[in-house]
Amino acid sequence: MLEDKKPQLTPISELGEFGLIKHLTENFSIKNSSTERSIGDDAAIINPEGKKVVITSDVLAEGVHFNLGYVPLKHLGYKAVVVNLSDIAAMNAVPTQILVSMAVSNRFPVEALDEIYDGIYRACEKYNVDLVGGDTTSSTSGLVITITAIGLENSENLVTRNGAKTNDLLVVTGDLGGAYMGLQILEREHSVYLANPNMQPEMEGYDYILERQLKPEARTDIKKTLEELDIKPTSMIDVSDGLASEILHLSDQSKVGFRLYEEKIPLDTLTITTADEFNLNPAMCALSGGEDYELLFTISPNDYEKLRNHPDFTVIGHAVDLEQGNFMVLRGSNELAQITAQGWDAFLKK
């Protein structure tokens, strides 16, 4: 009987830094007219074409933001791009370019980086953005990916966190808490595997929340929807660190308080049943879980009829005077619970 041969893996040292960059990026093509010069020169050249330039950057570090025990490399590359495009979407801008920098240890062969860049490529294709540069270097402590995203938009269309006014309505896209519950499933099954590698993971039936965690999507579609409804948000933020944290950010920047209604928080049925399985309050998963990458924004009360009953949006509260603070009206009562930030913070002691 012939033995199965393991695929030949290529050490990064065989290609070198510049050979590696060329290898990883040769299949990327330019899609935006604003990209004048891309990879291959000392720097990219971007022509904003009379628009404002919006820039954001995120670092994803192994052991802090992701666990390669259960996160596929292709999904990691895709998600690394999406979390940055979500920030561009939260400014009501159109993402156009990204830069990718990576620090990688010698335990990763070239083929592993191919997987990551395959995910990056798929995200660029889906969201019509150009990869225009970046850097690669060695690491002595695992994998670190940094993405910088660039967006363009006319000045009058940009939305920041500081425009909410008293009586504005608080609106969120999609549903919340699913990504956190997907993480709970992944952590549970990974722990089972570590205890007994012969045990098969029980992932069946959790597809939606697993995808919310492993392969989220940026709500770049919302900009067009709001334009069609003739609505410009007064303030906006993406839900990356949990609903409670994002509400407090809007409150701090806009100098208003908020009343959030627990019964209005949009939750998927699978999120609710999985939270019950873990003896967790589904609303708390939405408030503190994070990584949903939905958009949270405020609108004038005059715009309420324009989005009422729209499937993409849920009105979950309203703005009040700053002195009234930030509170959630509990389900089935008029009792108030103060909103506190208990979501993701990379520097809090775990």
N, C-alpha and C positions, 0 to 999 in steps of 0.2 A: 504493500500500500504506500502510495506516495505521500510524503508529508507536505502539509500546506506551507508554502513559503511566505514569510512575512514581507510586506511591501518594503522596498528600499526607501529609507527616509533620508532626506538631504539636510546635512547640518548647515546652519546659516553661514558659518565661516566659509563654506564652499563658494558662496555667491558674493560675500562682502556686502558692505552697507549699500553702495550705489547699485550694485547688481541686484540686490534684494528689492530695493525700491522700484527699479525698472521692471523686475519680474512681477511684483505685486500689482503694479498700476498700469501695465501695458494694455489691458483690455478696457480701460475707462475712456469714454469719449466725451466731448464737450457738447452740452445741450443749451447753454444760455449765452445769448449775445453779449451779456455783460462780462463774460470771461474772455479777456483779450489774450492773456498768456497764462498757461497752466504749468503742469509739472515739466521739469527739464531745464528751467532757468534758476537763477538765485532766488527769485521770488515770483509770485503770481502777480498778474496785472488785472485788476477788476475795474471796469468802467461803470460807475453807478448810474449813468444815463440820466442825470438830473434828480435822482431819488436819494432819500436818506439811506445810509448804510447801518444795518442792525447786526451786531456781533455778539456771540455768546460762546462759552467754552465750558466743557465738563471733563472731569477726570474720573475714570473707572479703574479702581485698583483691586487686584485679586486679593481675596480674603477680607475685603472691606465692602465692596459693592457687588461682587459675584463669587460664586463657588464653582470651580470647574469640575467638581464632583458630580454636578448635575446640570450645568449650563453648557449646551453645545456651543462650540466655537463660532459656528455660522450664525447662530442666534445672538451671540455676544456682539459680533460685528454689526449686525443689523440694529440691535437695541442701542448700541453706542451712538449710532447716527441719529436714531429716532429721538432719544432724550434731548438732544440738542436742537433738532428741528422743532420739537414741541415748544422750546423757549422762543424760537422765532415766531411760531404761530401765535404765542401768547402776546406778542407785540402787534398782532394783526398785520404782519409783514409776510412776504413770499421768500422762502429759503431758496438760495441760488448756488452757493458754494460751500464746501467743507474742506478743512485741513485735518489730516490724521497723523498723530504722533504716537509712537509706541515704544515702550521699553520692555524688552523680552529677555528671559534667561535662556541659557544654552540647553535647557531641557526641552525646548520647543524646536522641532524641525521646521524646515521651510513649508512642508505640507500643512502644518498646523496654522501657520500664518496665512496660507492660501485659503483655509476655511474661514478665517476671520474676515479676510478681504472679499471673499465670496459674499458674505453677509453684508459688508459695506457696499459692495457693488449692487446688490439687490435693492438696498435702501436708496441708493443714488438713482437707480432706474425708476423705482416706484414714485419717488418724490421729485424727480426731474432736477436734481442738483449735481453740480460738477465737483469732483475731487481735484483740487488745484495745488496741493502740496502737503507738507508735513515733515516728519523726521522719524528715524528709527535709531535706537541705541540699545546697548546691552543693559541688563538688570541682574542684580544679585539676589533679588527677592521676589520672583514671580513676574506676573504680567501686569503692565499698566498701559491703558489706552486713554489718550487725550484727543478729543474732537473739538475743533473750533468750527462753528457754523456761522455763515454770513447770509443775511437777507437784505432785500431791497424793498422800499415802499415809498410812495408819495407822502410827504410830511403830514398832510391833512388826514391821512388814513391810519396813522400810527396810534396805538392805544397803550397807555402805561398803567401802572398800579395806583396812580395818585389822583384819579378823576372822579371817584365816586362821591355822590352827594346824598344828604339825608333824604330818605324816602325812595331812593333808587332800589330797584329789585335785584336780588342776588340770584344768578342763574348758573347752572352747570350743564355741561354736555354729557351724554352717555350715562353710564352707571359707575358706581364707585365701590371700592373694597375688594374687587375681584383679584387684582394683582397680589394683594396681601394674602388672600386665601390660597392663591396658587403657590405662593412661597411656602405657606405652611405645609401644603401637600408635598412639595419637593423636599423640604427639610425633614419631614417625617419619614418619607421613603428612603432618603439618603441615610438617615440614622439606622433604619432597619437593615439596609444593605451593609453598612459598616459593622453592625453586630453579627450579621450572618449573610455573607456574599452569595449564598445559594438561594436566598429568598428573592422571589420575583417582585419588582415594585408594583404596587396597586395604583395605577394611573387611570384606569378606564373610568369613563364617566365624568372626568374632571377637565375635559379638553378646553372649555372656554376660559376657565380661570388660570389654567397652566399657560395658555397662549397670552393672556393678559400680563403674566409675569415674564415669560421668556421672550415673547415677540410682540411687544406693545406697538401701537401705531400713534403717530402724531396727528392731531386734529387740524391738519392744514386745510381740510375741506370746509371748516366752519367759516372761514373768511368769506368764501363765495356765498355760502348760505345766508350769512348776515347781510351781505350786500344785496342779495335778491329780496330779502325781507325789508330792506331800507332801514337797517338798524346799525348804529355805530355804538359799541359798548362805551361806557364812561370810564371803566377801568377793567383790567383783565390780568390773569395769572394762570399758569398751568398747574395742575394738581400732581406734583411730584413728591411732596413730603407729607401728604395727608391733608384732608379738607380743613381740619382745624387750623393747622399751621398756615395754610394759604389765606384763610379768612383773616387771620391776625396780621398777615403781611399787608393785605388790602386795607385793613383798619389803620395800621400804622402809617402807611403811605398816604392814604386819603383823608386821614383825620376824622373818621366816622366810626361808629360802633355798628354791630350787626345783630340781628335776631335771626337765628337759624331754626327751622322747624324740623325736628327729628323725623316726623312722619313723612316729610317731603323728600328726604334723601333718597335718590334713586339707587336701588339695589337689584342686581340680577338674582333670579330664583336660586341658581347654583351657588352664588355667594352666600345667600341666606342659609341654605341647607348645609353647606360646608362649615359655616361659622357655628351652626348648631352642633355639628359633629365634634367640633373642637371646644364646645362650651364657651363660645365667644359671642358677644353682642355684635350683630352685623353692622349696626350704626357706628359702633366704636371702631370697627375695622375700616370703615370709610373715613372716619375722622382722623385716625392715627396711622393707617396702613401705608399710604403713599404708593407711588409708581403707577398710578392709574393713567397719567398723562392726558386726562381730560382738561377742558378749559373751564375756568371759573371766572365769571364776569358780572358786571353790574350794568343795568340799562335804566333809562328814564322810565318812570311809571307810564308815560304817554305811549311807550312802545310795547306795552304788555299785550295788547290785542294782536299785534303783528306776529308774535311767536307762541301765543296761547295754543295749546294742544299740538304744537309741532313735535314730532317724534325725537328730534335731536336734543331738545332742551327741556329742563325742569326748573321751574322757579322754586327755590328752596328757602328764601328769606328776603329780608330787606334791610336797608341801612337806616340807622338811627343816629341821634346826636352822639358825639364821642363820649360825653359824660355818662351816657347810659350803658357803656361797656359792650362786651361781646358775650352773648348768652344763647344757649339752645333751649327752645321750648320743647319739653319732653313729650313724647308720644302719649296721647290720651289725657293730657292735663294742661294746665297753664303754668306748671312748675318750671322754674328756670334753672339751668345748670351752666356754670361759667365755662366758656370755651377756653381750653388751654392747649398749648402746642406740645403734643407727646409723640409726634411723628419722627421721621428719620432725621438724625443729626449725626454726621460723621465723627464729630468730636466729643459727643457725650460718652461717658463711661458705660460700657455694656455690662 
